[in-house]
Amino acid sequence: MCTDLPPQNCSLVDGLTAFRRNISLALKDQEECAICYSIIAQDKTLPDKKCGTCNHFFHRVCLYKWFQNSGRNTCPLCRNAIDYLGSDTKRRRPEHE
């Protein structure tokens, strides 16, 4: 790695290695989507829907497609009902402050 050299003397491989290391550290504890097995979806989102029963995470888009294709509002893994609107893992803000 060329950490002690000016940036113009670093190779493309060094830059890509550093980029990969930074991305790996940023996504270290992030769960992958149990449907598409990716951490980042095509719409650049992280899995933010969680099944309350089996605790698996899903991308919003993947879960919506599952509901549309299966005709059910159930978890693709444990088959228990999922409240699509209430299964966000992010903290919700109060409606009126």
Secondary structure, DSSP 8 states (H G I E B T S, - for coil): --TTS-GGGS-HHHHHHHHHHHHHHHTTT----TTT--SS-TTS----EE-TTT--EE-HHHHHHHHHHHSS-B-TTT--B--GGG-B-S----S--
